[in-house]
Amino acid sequence: MSVVEALSEFVFKDRKVLVVAGTHGKTTTTGLLFHVLNGCGLDPGLLVGGVDRITNKASLLGKG
């Protein structure tokens, strides 16, 4: 089982997942989306290749 398959099966099962793909700006875009959703009163998760400047985390498991 690959890491992506394991995440899908055991971590993200029954969750809505938003994926940001591309060549440049993925971590920045993902961080921006996280903070927008968080500011709207939601409890999003976060999984990025870098460290978010506000939370100082690379991953958080929100409620959705």
VOSE-927211 format. One record per atom (N, C-alpha, C): x, y, z; atom name; residue in three letters. Coordinates in nm, 2 decimals, padded with zeros to 4 digits, always signed. Last residue first. Example, Ala and Ser with C-alpha at 12.3 -4.5 7.8 and 13.67 -1.06 7.14 Angstrom:
<nodes>
{{+01.28,-00.22,+00.71},'N','SER'}
{{+01.37,-00.11,+00.71},'CA','SER'}
{{+01.29,+00.00,+00.79},'C','SER'}
{{+01.32,-00.57,+00.78},'N','ALA'}
{{+01.23,-00.45,+00.78},'CA','ALA'}
{{+01.32,-00.33,+00.78},'C','ALA'}
</nodes>
This chain:
<nodes>
{{-01.30,+01.88,+00.97},'N','GLY'}
{{-01.35,+01.88,+00.83},'CA','GLY'}
{{-01.38,+02.01,+00.77},'C','GLY'}
{{-01.17,+01.89,+01.20},'N','LYS'}
{{-01.29,+01.81,+01.20},'CA','LYS'}
{{-01.35,+01.80,+01.06},'C','LYS'}
{{-00.81,+01.86,+01.12},'N','GLY'}
{{-00.93,+01.92,+01.17},'CA','GLY'}
{{-01.05,+01.83,+01.16},'C','GLY'}
{{-00.51,+01.79,+01.18},'N','LEU'}
{{-00.62,+01.71,+01.14},'CA','LEU'}
{{-00.75,+01.77,+01.20},'C','LEU'}
{{-00.23,+01.94,+01.03},'N','LEU'}
{{-00.33,+01.94,+01.13},'CA','LEU'}
{{-00.45,+01.86,+01.09},'C','LEU'}
{{+00.11,+01.99,+00.93},'N','SER'}
{{-00.02,+01.91,+00.93},'CA','SER'}
{{-00.10,+01.94,+01.05},'C','SER'}
{{+00.30,+02.17,+00.98},'N','ALA'}
{{+00.29,+02.12,+00.84},'CA','ALA'}
{{+00.17,+02.03,+00.82},'C','ALA'}
{{+00.29,+02.47,+01.17},'N','LYS'}
{{+00.27,+02.33,+01.15},'CA','LYS'}
{{+00.27,+02.29,+01.01},'C','LYS'}
{{+00.26,+02.74,+01.24},'N','ASN'}
{{+00.39,+02.67,+01.26},'CA','ASN'}
{{+00.38,+02.52,+01.25},'C','ASN'}
{{+00.04,+02.89,+01.18},'N','THR'}
{{+00.02,+02.78,+01.28},'CA','THR'}
{{+00.16,+02.71,+01.32},'C','THR'}
{{+00.16,+03.08,+01.01},'N','ILE'}
{{+00.08,+03.12,+01.12},'CA','ILE'}
{{+00.07,+03.01,+01.23},'C','ILE'}
{{+00.31,+02.95,+00.82},'N','ARG'}
{{+00.38,+03.06,+00.89},'CA','ARG'}
{{+00.29,+03.10,+01.02},'C','ARG'}
{{+00.34,+02.60,+00.77},'N','ASP'}
{{+00.25,+02.72,+00.77},'CA','ASP'}
{{+00.31,+02.83,+00.86},'C','ASP'}
{{+00.60,+02.44,+00.62},'N','VAL'}
{{+00.55,+02.48,+00.75},'CA','VAL'}
{{+00.46,+02.61,+00.73},'C','VAL'}
{{+00.55,+02.22,+00.34},'N','GLY'}
{{+00.63,+02.32,+00.42},'CA','GLY'}
{{+00.57,+02.34,+00.55},'C','GLY'}
{{+00.38,+02.05,+00.23},'N','GLY'}
{{+00.52,+02.01,+00.23},'CA','GLY'}
{{+00.61,+02.10,+00.30},'C','GLY'}
{{+00.07,+01.99,+00.42},'N','VAL'}
{{+00.16,+02.06,+00.32},'CA','VAL'}
{{+00.30,+02.02,+00.33},'C','VAL'}
{{-00.23,+01.97,+00.53},'N','LEU'}
{{-00.12,+01.88,+00.51},'CA','LEU'}
{{-00.04,+01.94,+00.39},'C','LEU'}
{{-00.50,+02.03,+00.75},'N','LEU'}
{{-00.39,+02.09,+00.67},'CA','LEU'}
{{-00.28,+01.99,+00.66},'C','LEU'}
{{-00.85,+02.07,+00.80},'N','GLY'}
{{-00.72,+02.00,+00.82},'CA','GLY'}
{{-00.62,+02.07,+00.73},'C','GLY'}
{{-01.08,+02.32,+00.93},'N','PRO'}
{{-01.02,+02.24,+00.82},'CA','PRO'}
{{-00.89,+02.17,+00.87},'C','PRO'}
{{-01.34,+02.40,+01.06},'N','ASP'}
{{-01.22,+02.34,+01.13},'CA','ASP'}
{{-01.15,+02.25,+01.03},'C','ASP'}
{{-01.50,+02.72,+01.00},'N','LEU'}
{{-01.49,+02.58,+00.98},'CA','LEU'}
{{-01.36,+02.53,+01.05},'C','LEU'}
{{-01.51,+02.99,+01.02},'N','GLY'}
{{-01.57,+02.92,+01.13},'CA','GLY'}
{{-01.56,+02.77,+01.11},'C','GLY'}
{{-01.38,+03.13,+00.83},'N','CYS'}
{{-01.53,+03.11,+00.81},'CA','CYS'}
{{-01.59,+03.03,+00.92},'C','CYS'}
{{-01.12,+03.09,+00.90},'N','GLY'}
{{-01.18,+03.22,+00.93},'CA','GLY'}
{{-01.33,+03.22,+00.91},'C','GLY'}
{{-01.08,+02.84,+00.79},'N','ASN'}
{{-01.07,+02.86,+00.93},'CA','ASN'}
{{-01.14,+02.99,+00.97},'C','ASN'}
{{-01.09,+02.91,+00.52},'N','LEU'}
{{-01.19,+02.82,+00.57},'CA','LEU'}
{{-01.19,+02.83,+00.72},'C','LEU'}
{{-00.86,+03.08,+00.51},'N','VAL'}
{{-00.99,+03.13,+00.47},'CA','VAL'}
{{-01.10,+03.04,+00.53},'C','VAL'}
{{-00.66,+02.91,+00.59},'N','HIS'}
{{-00.69,+03.02,+00.68},'CA','HIS'}
{{-00.82,+03.09,+00.64},'C','HIS'}
{{-00.66,+02.72,+00.38},'N','PHE'}
{{-00.68,+02.68,+00.52},'CA','PHE'}
{{-00.72,+02.80,+00.61},'C','PHE'}
{{-00.60,+02.88,+00.16},'N','LEU'}
{{-00.73,+02.82,+00.17},'CA','LEU'}
{{-00.76,+02.77,+00.31},'C','LEU'}
{{-00.33,+02.95,+00.24},'N','LEU'}
{{-00.43,+03.05,+00.22},'CA','LEU'}
{{-00.57,+02.99,+00.23},'C','LEU'}
{{-00.21,+02.70,+00.23},'N','GLY'}
{{-00.22,+02.78,+00.36},'CA','GLY'}
{{-00.32,+02.88,+00.35},'C','GLY'}
{{-00.24,+02.64,-00.04},'N','THR'}
{{-00.30,+02.55,+00.06},'CA','THR'}
{{-00.31,+02.63,+00.19},'C','THR'}
{{-00.08,+02.84,-00.15},'N','THR'}
{{-00.22,+02.84,-00.18},'CA','THR'}
{{-00.30,+02.75,-00.08},'C','THR'}
{{+00.17,+02.77,-00.04},'N','THR'}
{{+00.11,+02.90,-00.01},'CA','THR'}
{{-00.04,+02.90,-00.04},'C','THR'}
{{+00.21,+02.52,-00.15},'N','THR'}
{{+00.21,+02.54,+00.00},'CA','THR'}
{{+00.14,+02.67,+00.03},'C','THR'}
{{+00.20,+02.57,-00.43},'N','LYS'}
{{+00.11,+02.48,-00.36},'CA','LYS'}
{{+00.10,+02.50,-00.21},'C','LYS'}
{{+00.38,+02.73,-00.58},'N','GLY'}
{{+00.28,+02.80,-00.50},'CA','GLY'}
{{+00.18,+02.70,-00.43},'C','GLY'}
{{+00.43,+02.55,-00.89},'N','HIS'}
{{+00.47,+02.65,-00.79},'CA','HIS'}
{{+00.35,+02.70,-00.71},'C','HIS'}
{{+00.30,+02.34,-01.02},'N','THR'}
{{+00.44,+02.34,-01.02},'CA','THR'}
{{+00.49,+02.44,-00.91},'C','THR'}
{{+00.02,+02.15,-00.88},'N','GLY'}
{{+00.08,+02.24,-00.97},'CA','GLY'}
{{+00.23,+02.24,-00.95},'C','GLY'}
{{-00.27,+02.12,-00.66},'N','ALA'}
{{-00.16,+02.06,-00.74},'CA','ALA'}
{{-00.10,+02.17,-00.83},'C','ALA'}
{{-00.45,+02.07,-00.38},'N','VAL'}
{{-00.39,+02.17,-00.46},'CA','VAL'}
{{-00.27,+02.11,-00.53},'C','VAL'}
{{-00.75,+01.91,-00.29},'N','VAL'}
{{-00.61,+01.89,-00.32},'CA','VAL'}
{{-00.56,+02.01,-00.41},'C','VAL'}
{{-00.97,+01.86,-00.03},'N','LEU'}
{{-00.94,+01.95,-00.14},'CA','LEU'}
{{-00.79,+01.94,-00.16},'C','LEU'}
{{-01.19,+01.61,+00.08},'N','VAL'}
{{-01.05,+01.65,+00.06},'CA','VAL'}
{{-01.04,+01.75,-00.06},'C','VAL'}
{{-01.41,+01.52,+00.32},'N','LYS'}
{{-01.40,+01.58,+00.19},'CA','LYS'}
{{-01.26,+01.64,+00.19},'C','LYS'}
{{-01.41,+01.19,+00.47},'N','ARG'}
{{-01.38,+01.33,+00.48},'CA','ARG'}
{{-01.38,+01.39,+00.33},'C','ARG'}
{{-01.41,+00.91,+00.47},'N','ASP'}
{{-01.53,+00.98,+00.51},'CA','ASP'}
{{-01.51,+01.13,+00.53},'C','ASP'}
{{-01.06,+00.89,+00.52},'N','LYS'}
{{-01.19,+00.82,+00.49},'CA','LYS'}
{{-01.30,+00.90,+00.55},'C','LYS'}
{{-00.82,+01.00,+00.57},'N','PHE'}
{{-00.91,+01.09,+00.50},'CA','PHE'}
{{-01.04,+01.02,+00.47},'C','PHE'}
{{-00.69,+00.79,+00.71},'N','VAL'}
{{-00.69,+00.92,+00.76},'CA','VAL'}
{{-00.80,+01.00,+00.70},'C','VAL'}
{{-00.71,+00.54,+00.58},'N','PHE'}
{{-00.71,+00.54,+00.72},'CA','PHE'}
{{-00.72,+00.68,+00.78},'C','PHE'}
{{-00.72,+00.57,+00.29},'N','GLU'}
{{-00.80,+00.47,+00.36},'CA','GLU'}
{{-00.82,+00.49,+00.51},'C','GLU'}
{{-00.56,+00.79,+00.23},'N','SER'}
{{-00.69,+00.78,+00.18},'CA','SER'}
{{-00.78,+00.69,+00.27},'C','SER'}
{{-00.32,+00.70,+00.35},'N','LEU'}
{{-00.38,+00.83,+00.39},'CA','LEU'}
{{-00.53,+00.83,+00.35},'C','LEU'}
{{-00.27,+00.47,+00.19},'N','ALA'}
{{-00.29,+00.46,+00.34},'CA','ALA'}
{{-00.36,+00.59,+00.39},'C','ALA'}
{{-00.24,+00.59,-00.06},'N','GLU'}
{{-00.35,+00.49,-00.04},'CA','GLU'}
{{-00.38,+00.48,+00.11},'C','GLU'}
{{-00.01,+00.74,-00.01},'N','VAL'}
{{-00.13,+00.80,-00.06},'CA','VAL'}
{{-00.25,+00.71,-00.03},'C','VAL'}
{{+00.18,+00.54,+00.04},'N','VAL'}
{{+00.14,+00.64,+00.15},'CA','VAL'}
{{+00.01,+00.70,+00.11},'C','VAL'}
{{+00.06,+00.22,-00.09},'N','SER'}
{{+00.14,+00.34,-00.09},'CA','SER'}
{{+00.10,+00.43,+00.02},'C','SER'}
{{+00.09,-00.12,+00.00},'N','MET'}
{{+00.00,+00.00,+00.00},'CA','MET'}
{{+00.09,+00.12,+00.00},'C','MET'}
</nodes>
